[in-house]
């Protein structure tokens, strides 16, 4: 099941890049180190979540919609994220080693908060789906996730520094959440905060 889900995500990414000719596109890859946010613990930050994200974005510069212009939307983006949660402890150590790996697909808008020559600051809100390989029904210590398929949201703040005509250096912070909306219990959901570092390549197709 997990492999089928991964292939669906990859095919979605490929389809996004095969639309029309002579459009401005952007491919990016980011490495991230995240931490779980657990309000029940004495400290909010707990354990670490390594992750990697691959994104393809299409420029919105030719879009004439008024709301696109007013919000300064530069790109629409599709992102595939892999999160390794095998080292998570969970709430007060009761859920140690009960978490699975996560594959998340999100659609986002890249909103240009600050754009000056080679320096840009983007706010990137996104939403989509997440597949968790291990739930409460595989390991009853996992009191956070009761279903493999979940909805996902993501908010990212990225600083973009242009290195040359096509290559950009990226660094930022992102918040991610996934849960199933109480469709299947338990449903505490997973909240994480991640620092990211990556590269982006812009091209026309």
Rosetta blueprint (number, residue, H / E / L):
1 X L
2 X H
3 X H
4 X H
5 X H
6 X H
7 X H
8 X H
9 X H
10 X H
11 X H
12 X H
13 X H
14 X H
15 X H
16 X H
17 X L
18 X L
19 X L
20 X L
21 X L
22 X L
23 X L
24 X E
25 X E
26 X E
27 X E
28 X E
29 X E
30 X E
31 X E
32 X E
33 X E
34 X E
35 X E
36 X E
37 X E
38 X L
39 X L
40 X L
41 X L
42 X L
43 X L
44 X L
45 X E
46 X E
47 X E
48 X E
49 X E
50 X E
51 X E
52 X E
53 X E
54 X E
55 X E
56 X E
57 X E
58 X E
59 X E
60 X L
61 X L
62 X L
63 X L
64 X L
65 X L
66 X H
67 X H
68 X H
69 X H
70 X H
71 X H
72 X L
73 X E
74 X E
75 X E
76 X E
77 X E
78 X E
79 X E
80 X E
81 X E
82 X E
83 X E
84 X E
85 X L
86 X L
87 X L
88 X L
89 X L
90 X L
91 X H
92 X H
93 X H
94 X L
95 X L
96 X L
97 X L
98 X L
99 X L
100 X L
101 X L
102 X E
103 X E
104 X E
105 X E
106 X E
107 X E
108 X E
109 X E
110 X E
111 X E
112 X E
113 X E
114 X E
115 X E
116 X E
117 X L
118 X L
119 X E
120 X E
121 X E
122 X E
123 X E
124 X E
125 X E
126 X E
127 X E
128 X E
129 X E
130 X E
131 X E
132 X E
133 X L
134 X L
135 X L
136 X L
137 X L
138 X L
139 X L
140 X L
141 X L
142 X L
143 X L
144 X L
145 X L
146 X L
147 X L
148 X L
149 X E
150 X E
151 X E
152 X E
153 X E
154 X E
155 X E
156 X E
157 X E
158 X E
159 X E
160 X E
161 X E
162 X E
163 X L
164 X L
165 X L
166 X L
167 X E
168 X E
169 X E
170 X E
171 X E
172 X E
173 X E
174 X E
175 X E
176 X E
177 X E
178 X E
179 X E
180 X L
181 X L
182 X L
183 X L
184 X L
185 X L
186 X L
187 X L
188 X L
189 X L
190 X E
191 X E
192 X E
193 X E
194 X E
195 X E
196 X E
197 X E
198 X E
199 X E
200 X E
201 X E
202 X E
203 X E
204 X E
205 X L
